Amino acid sequence: MEDIELEIPEDVVSLIRALEEKGHEAYVVGGAIRDALLGRTPKDWDIGTSAKPEEVIEAYSGKFRTFEKGIEHGTVGAIVDHRDYEITTFRIDKEYLDNRRPSEVEFTSSLVEDLKRRDYTINAMAYGLRTGLVDIFGGREDMAKKTVRAVGDPYERFEEDALRVLRGIRLARELNFHVEKETFDAMIEKGHLVEKISHDRIRQEFTRIIMTDRPSIGMGYLKEIEVLKYIVPELEICIGFDQKNPYHTKDVYGHIMDVLDRTPSVLELRLAALFHDIGKPECFHLDYHGVGHFYGHEKVSESLAVHIMRRLNYSKYTVKKVATLVRYHMSIHEFKTESSVKRFINKIGKENIEELLELQAADKNSTNNVKGLQNLVNFRGKYDKIVLDEIPMSLKDLTVNGHDVKELGISEGEYIGKALNQLLQRVIENPQIDQRGELRKIVEKLLNEA
């Protein structure tokens, strides 16, 4: 026990005291202790207790609303002031049969036994209102050394749950720590077990890794322990692939990592950076001067990106957004007129422009393509002027809508859309036109053609 005082939220204190009043032990456990000691704001405050699930429910009866969260694993949910908390009975995990979850759990009254089953020392601390900090595995010392170290035998920990391999890399990157040598060696030996983990669990950890500062470092860890091939095997061919192009001094993988590091921490942008050139090896072509070219690689990269994201069960929104960014990451060239810029914006969607500009800036800054950077600057200037002038870029920006078309005599949905799209194209070319007057002309023409 250590004499350290942590500031625990009042709601959590109330939950703990309600259990203690019934004669049970109760502690704050897990990542909340780590984050509080590091001066970070804990995302979740989890409680471990000697009380069995039914005893937790009884202790909270009439005080807090409870619900089943995972009774079979000893977890009860409690709601205090519209916030959910998890209260879990101390337990011992029995044999792991699938490298993912224990075949069964055994409840125990021992906090020490409960802490033994946890993954890393910095996650295996507890804090009691009466006892203070409980740190039997040296988690606080490891934090001082900025070290991620497995509890007990790392080989056993990763055999039990292979996701711990990815979690260790993620923790090291989020906290800017390093992985202790024996733990890292065990990651290398047991990394192949990641293949048995569900895509959903892999996606959650992988996403957090690429959302850290300098995500290329986390990706480098995944490559070094040879688990990248189980997450994004399509990247393997990019490693060491010489582009043989004067604009590029790095291989395809190195360039992708550089662009990844240059993008803001926005999920769709990070994924687009990761996938934007993944199709290059498939499109590689040497001209008679020995210069490498990758014609059409953006379309191949888009196809691969969609396949990878669907495999990892990313949301439909994310898949669509990233696919658009990847497909058009080469599309900003010399737009000589404002109208051509407006047509391009209309083509890919105004909602995608800012992210596309961020991606292209990261991409161009990772090359020797000075002209490409200048084209990007010129496009940005024209785009900013269009936004400032509030020029319509999509159907929803028009001052007329489908109801106006109907009032002029067209009721068929197909013709309504056709009329509005024709109007939008005219407004893009000449924003000063009388939209309703132009719409009337278009409708009259369509009616005459019908």
C-alpha positions as CSV (number, residue, x, y, z in Angstrom):
1,M,0.0,0.0,0.0
2,E,1.3,3.5,-0.8
3,D,0.3,6.8,0.8
4,I,-0.8,8.5,-2.4
5,E,-4.1,10.5,-2.6
6,L,-6.0,10.5,-5.8
7,E,-8.9,12.8,-6.7
8,I,-11.8,10.3,-7.2
9,P,-15.1,11.6,-8.6
10,E,-17.9,11.8,-6.0
11,D,-20.1,9.4,-7.9
12,V,-17.3,6.8,-7.8
13,V,-16.8,7.4,-4.1
14,S,-20.5,6.9,-3.5
15,L,-20.4,3.6,-5.4
16,I,-17.4,2.3,-3.4
17,R,-18.8,3.4,0.0
18,A,-22.2,1.7,-0.7
19,L,-20.3,-1.6,-1.1
20,E,-18.0,-1.0,1.9
21,E,-21.1,-0.3,4.1
22,K,-22.2,-3.8,3.4
23,G,-18.8,-5.2,4.4
24,H,-17.3,-5.7,1.0
25,E,-14.0,-4.5,-0.4
26,A,-14.1,-2.1,-3.3
27,Y,-11.4,-0.3,-5.3
28,V,-10.9,1.8,-8.4
29,V,-9.0,-0.5,-10.8
30,G,-7.4,-0.5,-14.2
31,G,-6.5,2.4,-16.6
32,A,-8.2,5.1,-14.5
33,I,-5.4,4.7,-11.9
34,R,-2.7,4.9,-14.5
35,D,-4.2,8.0,-16.1
36,A,-4.8,9.8,-12.8
37,L,-1.2,9.2,-11.8
38,L,0.0,10.6,-15.1
39,G,-2.1,13.7,-14.7
40,R,-4.5,12.6,-17.6
41,T,-8.3,12.7,-17.3
42,P,-9.5,9.1,-17.0
43,K,-12.1,8.2,-19.6
44,D,-13.7,5.4,-17.5
45,W,-13.7,4.8,-13.7
46,D,-14.0,1.0,-13.2
47,I,-14.5,-0.6,-9.8
48,G,-13.4,-4.0,-8.6
49,T,-15.0,-5.6,-5.6
50,S,-15.1,-8.7,-3.4
51,A,-18.9,-8.6,-3.7
52,K,-20.5,-11.1,-6.0
53,P,-22.8,-9.7,-8.7
54,E,-26.0,-10.3,-6.7
55,E,-24.4,-8.7,-3.7
56,V,-23.5,-5.6,-5.7
57,I,-27.1,-5.3,-6.9
58,E,-28.3,-5.7,-3.3
59,A,-25.9,-3.1,-2.0
60,Y,-27.1,-0.6,-4.6
61,S,-30.8,-1.3,-4.2
62,G,-32.7,1.9,-3.6
63,K,-29.6,4.0,-4.2
64,F,-28.5,3.4,-7.7
65,R,-30.0,2.0,-10.8
66,T,-28.3,-1.2,-11.9
67,F,-28.3,-3.3,-15.1
68,E,-26.7,-6.5,-16.4
69,K,-23.5,-5.7,-18.1
70,G,-21.8,-9.1,-18.2
71,I,-23.1,-11.1,-15.2
72,E,-21.4,-14.3,-16.3
73,H,-18.0,-12.5,-16.0
74,G,-19.0,-10.8,-12.8
75,T,-19.8,-7.3,-14.1
76,V,-22.8,-5.2,-13.1
77,G,-23.5,-1.8,-14.6
78,A,-24.6,1.1,-12.4
79,I,-25.9,4.5,-13.5
80,V,-25.1,7.6,-11.5
81,D,-26.1,11.1,-12.7
82,H,-26.7,9.7,-16.3
83,R,-23.3,8.1,-16.4
84,D,-22.6,4.4,-16.7
85,Y,-20.0,2.6,-14.4
86,E,-18.8,-1.0,-14.4
87,I,-18.5,-2.9,-11.1
88,T,-16.8,-6.2,-11.5
89,T,-16.2,-9.0,-8.9
90,F,-12.6,-10.0,-8.3
91,R,-12.0,-13.0,-10.4
92,I,-9.5,-15.6,-11.5
93,D,-9.6,-16.5,-15.2
94,K,-9.5,-20.2,-16.0
95,E,-7.9,-21.7,-19.1
96,Y,-7.9,-19.7,-22.3
97,L,-8.8,-22.1,-25.1
98,D,-8.9,-19.7,-28.1
99,N,-6.3,-17.0,-27.3
100,R,-9.1,-14.6,-26.8
101,R,-11.2,-15.3,-23.7
102,P,-11.2,-17.6,-20.7
103,S,-13.3,-20.7,-20.8
104,E,-14.7,-19.7,-17.4
105,V,-14.0,-17.4,-14.6
106,E,-13.9,-18.1,-10.8
107,F,-15.0,-15.3,-8.4
108,T,-12.6,-14.6,-5.6
109,S,-12.4,-12.3,-2.6
110,S,-8.7,-11.6,-3.2
111,L,-7.8,-8.3,-4.9
112,V,-4.2,-9.7,-5.5
113,E,-5.6,-12.6,-7.4
114,D,-7.7,-10.3,-9.5
115,L,-4.7,-8.0,-10.3
116,K,-2.6,-11.0,-11.4
117,R,-4.8,-11.7,-14.4
118,R,-4.4,-8.2,-15.9
119,D,-2.3,-7.5,-19.0
120,Y,0.3,-4.8,-18.1
121,T,1.7,-3.5,-14.8
122,I,0.6,0.0,-15.5
123,N,-3.0,-1.4,-15.7
124,A,-2.7,-3.7,-12.7
125,M,-2.9,-1.1,-9.9
126,A,-5.9,-0.4,-7.6
127,Y,-6.9,2.4,-5.3
128,G,-9.0,2.1,-2.2
129,L,-10.5,4.9,-0.2
130,R,-9.1,3.3,3.0
131,T,-5.9,1.7,1.7
132,G,-4.7,4.2,-0.9
133,L,-2.7,2.9,-3.9
134,V,-2.2,-0.9,-4.2
135,D,0.7,-1.6,-6.6
136,I,2.1,-5.1,-6.2
137,F,3.6,-5.5,-9.7
138,G,5.6,-2.2,-9.9
139,G,3.3,-0.3,-12.2
140,R,4.2,3.0,-10.7
141,E,7.9,2.3,-11.1
142,D,7.3,1.3,-14.7
143,M,5.4,4.5,-15.3
144,A,8.4,6.5,-14.0
145,K,10.6,4.6,-16.5
146,K,8.0,5.1,-19.3
147,T,7.8,1.4,-19.7
148,V,5.1,-1.0,-20.8
149,R,5.7,-4.4,-19.2
150,A,3.5,-7.4,-19.0
151,V,2.3,-8.7,-15.6
152,G,4.2,-11.9,-14.8
153,D,5.2,-14.0,-17.8
154,P,4.5,-12.1,-21.0
155,Y,4.5,-15.3,-23.1
156,E,1.6,-16.6,-20.9
157,R,-0.2,-13.3,-21.0
158,F,-0.2,-13.2,-24.9
159,E,-1.1,-16.9,-25.1
160,E,-4.2,-16.1,-23.0
161,D,-5.3,-13.1,-25.1
162,A,-3.4,-12.2,-28.2
163,L,-5.1,-8.8,-28.4
164,R,-2.8,-7.8,-25.6
165,V,0.0,-7.7,-28.2
166,L,-1.8,-4.9,-30.0
167,R,-2.9,-3.2,-26.8
168,G,0.7,-3.0,-25.6
169,I,1.8,-1.3,-28.8
170,R,-1.1,1.1,-28.6
171,L,-0.4,1.9,-24.9
172,A,3.3,2.6,-25.7
173,R,2.3,5.0,-28.5
174,E,-0.5,6.8,-26.7
175,L,1.6,7.3,-23.6
176,N,4.9,7.8,-25.4
177,F,6.4,4.9,-23.5
178,H,8.6,2.0,-24.7
179,V,7.9,-1.7,-24.5
180,E,10.1,-3.6,-22.0
181,K,12.5,-6.0,-23.8
182,E,11.2,-9.4,-22.6
183,T,7.6,-8.2,-23.2
184,F,8.7,-7.1,-26.7
185,D,10.4,-10.4,-27.4
186,A,7.2,-12.2,-26.4
187,M,5.2,-10.0,-28.8
188,I,7.5,-11.2,-31.6
189,E,7.1,-14.9,-30.7
190,K,3.4,-14.8,-30.0
191,G,2.4,-12.1,-32.5
192,H,1.1,-14.7,-35.0
193,L,-1.8,-15.4,-32.5
194,V,-3.3,-12.1,-33.6
195,E,-4.6,-13.9,-36.6
196,K,-7.1,-15.6,-34.3
197,I,-8.6,-12.3,-33.1
198,S,-11.8,-11.0,-34.5
199,H,-11.6,-8.2,-37.0
200,D,-13.7,-5.9,-34.7
201,R,-11.2,-6.2,-31.8
202,I,-8.3,-5.7,-34.2
203,R,-9.9,-2.6,-35.7
204,Q,-10.4,-1.0,-32.4
205,E,-6.8,-1.3,-31.3
206,F,-5.4,-0.6,-34.8
207,T,-7.5,2.6,-35.1
208,R,-6.1,3.9,-31.9
209,I,-2.6,3.1,-33.0
210,I,-2.9,5.1,-36.2
211,M,-4.6,8.0,-34.3
212,T,-1.5,8.6,-32.1
213,D,1.2,11.2,-32.6
214,R,3.7,9.9,-35.2
215,P,1.6,6.9,-36.2
216,S,4.5,5.6,-38.3
217,I,6.2,4.6,-35.0
218,G,3.3,2.4,-34.0
219,M,3.2,1.0,-37.5
220,G,6.9,0.3,-37.3
221,Y,6.3,-1.7,-34.1
222,L,3.6,-3.8,-35.8
223,K,6.0,-4.4,-38.7
224,E,8.9,-5.4,-36.4
225,I,6.9,-7.9,-34.4
226,E,5.5,-9.2,-37.7
227,V,1.8,-8.7,-37.1
228,L,1.1,-6.0,-39.7
229,K,0.7,-8.9,-42.2
230,Y,-2.4,-10.1,-40.2
231,I,-4.0,-6.6,-40.2
232,V,-3.1,-5.0,-43.5
233,P,-1.2,-7.6,-45.5
234,E,-1.7,-5.5,-48.6
235,L,1.0,-3.2,-47.3
236,E,3.7,-5.9,-47.2
237,I,4.5,-5.5,-50.9
238,C,5.0,-1.7,-50.4
239,I,7.9,-2.3,-48.0
240,G,11.2,-1.7,-49.8
241,F,9.4,-1.1,-53.2
242,D,11.7,1.3,-55.0
243,Q,9.7,3.9,-56.9
244,K,12.5,4.8,-59.3
245,N,11.0,8.3,-59.6
246,P,12.8,11.7,-59.2
247,Y,9.9,13.0,-57.2
248,H,10.3,10.3,-54.5
249,T,13.4,9.6,-52.3
250,K,11.6,6.9,-50.2
251,D,10.2,3.5,-51.1
252,V,6.4,3.2,-51.3
253,Y,6.0,2.2,-47.7
254,G,8.3,4.9,-46.4
255,H,6.4,7.5,-48.4
256,I,3.1,6.2,-47.1
257,M,4.4,6.5,-43.5
258,D,5.7,10.0,-44.1
259,V,2.3,11.1,-45.4
260,L,0.6,9.4,-42.5
261,D,2.7,11.4,-40.0
262,R,1.9,14.6,-41.8
263,T,-1.9,14.3,-41.6
264,P,-4.0,15.6,-38.7
265,S,-5.4,13.1,-36.2
266,V,-8.7,12.6,-38.0
267,L,-9.7,8.9,-38.7
268,E,-10.7,9.3,-42.3
269,L,-7.6,11.3,-43.1
270,R,-5.3,8.9,-41.4
271,L,-6.9,5.9,-43.2
272,A,-6.7,7.8,-46.6
273,A,-3.0,8.5,-46.0
274,L,-2.4,4.9,-45.2
275,F,-4.1,3.6,-48.3
276,H,-3.5,6.4,-50.8
277,D,-0.6,4.7,-52.6
278,I,-1.1,1.1,-51.6
279,G,-2.0,0.2,-55.2
280,K,1.3,1.5,-56.6
281,P,3.2,-1.8,-56.8
282,E,0.4,-3.3,-58.9
283,C,0.6,-0.3,-61.3
284,F,4.4,0.0,-61.6
285,H,5.8,0.8,-65.0
286,L,9.3,1.7,-66.1
287,D,9.6,4.0,-69.2
288,Y,12.6,3.7,-71.6
289,H,14.5,6.2,-69.4
290,G,14.3,3.9,-66.4
291,V,11.8,6.2,-64.6
292,G,9.0,4.6,-62.7
293,H,5.4,5.5,-63.2
294,F,2.2,4.4,-61.5
295,Y,-0.6,5.2,-64.0
296,G,-4.1,4.7,-62.5
297,H,-2.8,3.7,-59.1
298,E,-5.4,5.9,-57.3
299,K,-8.2,3.7,-58.6
300,V,-6.4,0.5,-57.6
301,S,-5.6,2.0,-54.2
302,E,-9.3,2.9,-53.8
303,S,-10.3,-0.6,-54.5
304,L,-7.8,-2.1,-52.1
305,A,-8.8,0.5,-49.4
306,V,-12.5,-0.4,-49.7
307,H,-11.6,-4.1,-49.4
308,I,-9.4,-3.6,-46.4
309,M,-11.9,-1.4,-44.5
310,R,-14.8,-3.7,-45.1
311,R,-12.7,-6.6,-43.9
312,L,-12.0,-4.7,-40.7
313,N,-15.6,-3.7,-40.4
314,Y,-15.2,0.1,-40.6
315,S,-18.5,2.0,-40.9
316,K,-20.1,2.7,-44.3
317,Y,-19.5,6.4,-43.8
318,T,-15.8,5.9,-43.2
319,V,-15.4,3.5,-46.1
320,K,-17.2,6.0,-48.5
321,K,-15.3,9.0,-47.2
322,V,-11.9,7.3,-47.4
323,A,-12.6,5.8,-50.8
324,T,-13.4,9.3,-52.2
325,L,-10.2,10.8,-50.7
326,V,-8.0,8.0,-52.0
327,R,-9.5,8.1,-55.5
328,Y,-9.1,11.9,-55.9
329,H,-5.8,12.4,-54.1
330,M,-4.1,13.0,-57.5
331,S,-6.8,15.2,-58.9
332,I,-5.8,18.8,-58.1
333,H,-3.7,19.9,-61.0
334,E,-3.8,23.2,-62.9
335,F,-7.3,24.6,-62.5
336,K,-7.1,27.7,-64.7
337,T,-10.6,29.0,-64.1
338,E,-12.9,29.4,-61.2
339,S,-15.6,27.5,-63.0
340,S,-13.3,24.4,-63.3
341,V,-12.7,24.5,-59.6
342,K,-16.4,24.8,-58.9
343,R,-17.1,21.8,-61.2
344,F,-14.5,19.7,-59.4
345,I,-15.9,20.6,-56.0
346,N,-19.4,19.7,-57.2
347,K,-18.0,16.4,-58.5
348,I,-16.4,15.1,-55.3
349,G,-18.6,16.9,-52.8
350,K,-17.9,20.1,-50.8
351,E,-17.9,18.1,-47.6
352,N,-14.7,16.3,-48.8
353,I,-12.6,19.3,-50.0
354,E,-11.0,20.3,-46.7
355,E,-9.8,16.7,-46.0
356,L,-8.7,16.2,-49.6
357,L,-6.6,19.4,-49.4
358,E,-5.1,18.2,-46.1
359,L,-4.2,14.8,-47.7
360,Q,-2.8,16.4,-50.9
361,A,-0.7,18.8,-48.8
362,A,0.8,15.9,-46.8
363,D,1.4,13.9,-50.0
364,K,3.0,16.8,-51.9
365,N,5.2,17.8,-48.9
366,S,6.6,14.3,-48.8
367,T,7.9,14.6,-52.4
368,N,10.1,16.8,-54.5
369,N,7.1,17.9,-56.6
370,V,7.3,21.7,-56.3
371,K,4.8,22.3,-59.1
372,G,2.3,20.1,-57.4
373,L,2.6,22.2,-54.3
374,Q,2.1,25.4,-56.2
375,N,-1.0,23.9,-57.9
376,L,-2.4,23.1,-54.5
377,V,-1.8,26.6,-53.3
378,N,-3.5,28.1,-56.3
379,F,-6.5,25.7,-55.9
380,R,-6.7,26.7,-52.2
381,G,-6.9,30.4,-53.2
382,K,-9.7,29.9,-55.7
383,Y,-11.6,27.6,-53.3
384,D,-11.4,30.1,-50.4
385,K,-12.7,32.8,-52.6
386,I,-15.7,30.6,-53.7
387,V,-16.5,29.8,-50.1
388,L,-16.2,33.5,-49.1
389,D,-18.5,34.5,-51.9
390,E,-21.0,31.8,-50.9
391,I,-21.3,30.5,-54.4
392,P,-23.7,27.5,-54.7
393,M,-21.7,24.2,-55.1
394,S,-24.5,21.6,-54.7
395,L,-28.2,21.2,-55.1
396,K,-28.9,22.1,-51.5
397,D,-27.1,25.4,-52.0
398,L,-29.6,26.6,-54.7
399,T,-32.3,29.1,-53.7
400,V,-34.9,26.8,-55.4
401,N,-35.8,23.2,-54.7
402,G,-37.9,20.3,-55.9
403,H,-41.1,22.0,-54.8
404,D,-40.4,25.0,-57.0
405,V,-39.9,22.6,-60.0
406,K,-43.3,21.0,-59.2
407,E,-45.0,24.3,-59.1
408,L,-43.7,25.0,-62.6
409,G,-45.4,21.8,-63.9
410,I,-43.0,18.9,-63.5
411,S,-44.0,16.1,-61.2
412,E,-41.8,13.2,-62.2
413,G,-38.9,12.7,-59.8
414,E,-36.4,12.0,-62.7
415,Y,-37.2,15.3,-64.4
416,I,-37.1,17.2,-61.2
417,G,-33.6,16.1,-60.5
418,K,-32.6,16.7,-64.1
419,A,-33.9,20.2,-64.0
420,L,-32.2,21.1,-60.7
421,N,-28.9,19.6,-62.0
422,Q,-29.0,21.6,-65.2
423,L,-29.7,24.7,-63.1
424,L,-26.8,24.0,-60.8
425,Q,-24.4,23.7,-63.8
426,R,-25.6,27.1,-65.1
427,V,-25.2,28.7,-61.7
428,I,-21.7,27.3,-61.4
429,E,-20.8,28.9,-64.7
430,N,-22.5,32.2,-63.8
431,P,-23.5,32.7,-60.1
432,Q,-25.2,36.0,-60.9
433,I,-28.1,34.5,-62.9
434,D,-31.7,34.7,-61.7
435,Q,-32.1,31.1,-60.5
436,R,-35.9,31.0,-60.6
437,G,-35.9,32.6,-64.1
438,E,-33.3,30.1,-65.4
439,L,-35.3,27.3,-63.7
440,R,-38.4,28.3,-65.6
441,K,-36.5,28.1,-68.9
442,I,-35.1,24.7,-68.1
443,V,-38.6,23.4,-67.1
444,E,-40.2,24.7,-70.2
445,K,-37.5,23.0,-72.3
446,L,-38.0,19.7,-70.6
447,L,-41.8,19.9,-70.9
448,N,-41.4,20.6,-74.6
449,E,-39.1,17.6,-75.0
450,A,-41.5,15.3,-73.1
